[in-house]
Amino acid sequence: MRSFFRKKLVIAVLVVVSVVVILGVLSAYSVGRASPVANAASFITSPFQKAFTWVAERVGKAISYVTEFDALKLENEQLKAELLEKDALIREAEKYRDENAKLRDLLNITRENEKYSMQMCDIIARSDGDFSRTFTINKGSSSGIEVGDTVIVSEGYVGTVCELGLNWANVQTVIDSGNSLGAQNVRTSESMICEGDFELMKKGRLKLSYVTLETSLFVGDEICTSGLGENVPQGIMIGEVAAISTSRDGYSKIAEITPAVNLEKLTVVFVITDFQKEG
C-alpha cells in the first residue's frame, strides 16, 4: 500500500515539474509576449484593477466637484459683498446728487428772483383725492411761512399754502379744483383768471376763465401770474395753452392749460415768504 502512494506522489511531482518546464520553455521562446503565468495572473486581477480604477475616478471627480463647489460658493459670497458695496456707493451718490440738485435749484431760483425771501422745503406727503391735489411740506410757521404764501420751483408756479402747522404746511397745487389766481398772457399781457377744474384735474390740467371772444389767445401761448393778490408775485410761469373752446353760453372762451411744473415728480419746493411788489 505504501509503495502505491509513493508511486502516486512521484507521478504528481513529475507532472508538476513537467508543467513548470513546459511553461518555462514557452516563456523563453515567446519574445515580446506575456508569459502564460503572467496572462493567468492578469486574467485573475484584471476585474479588480478595473473596479479600483472606476472607484478612484469617481472619488476623484467627487473631490473635484466639492472643491469646485466650495470655490464657486466663495466667489459667489465675494460677488454679493462687492454688489452690496456698490449698491451702497450708488445710494450715497444718489443722495449727493439729490442734495446737489436741491442746492442748484436754490441757487438758480435765488439768482432769478433776488426780490424774493424764500424757504426751501421737502415734500413729505401727498394727498391726491378725487376732489383735491395737495401735498405736505416739512416747514411751517416756525420758518416764517403763512397761509396764502406762494409756492414755486425754478420751472414756475406750484401752488399756495392752504393749511399750516408749527413745522409743516399743506400746499394746494395749481391744478386743485379749489385753486384760483390772477393770470396774464405773456405774449399780449391780457389779464384773465386761471383756476383749477374738477374734470381737468383728472387730466393734470387747469383752465383759463373769463376770456372774452375778442381776446387774442392761441394754443401754445404761455400764461404767467399777473401779480393780483397780496401773496402772488407777477411773472411766475403757470403753464401753456393746450386747447381752446367756447363756453356753453357762447359769450366767452375757455382754455385748457398744461402746467409748467411736473407736479408728480416734485420733491423740493420753495415758499415765498416775502417779496418786493412791482411799482
Secondary structure, DSSP 4 states (H G I P E B T S, - for coil): -HHHHHHHHHHHHHHHHHHHHHHHHHHHH-TTS--HHHHHHHHHHHHHHHHHHHHHHHHHHHHHHHHHHHHHHHHHHHHHHHHHHHHHHHHHHHHHHHHHHHHHHHHHHHHHTTTEEEEEEEEEEEEE-SS-EEEEES--GGGT--TT-EEEETTEEEEEEEEE-SS-EEEEETTSTT-EEEEEETTT--EEEEE--HHHHTTT-EEEEEEETTS---TT-EEEE---STT--TT-EEEEEEEEEE-TTSSEEEEEEEESS-GGG--EEEEEEEEPPP-
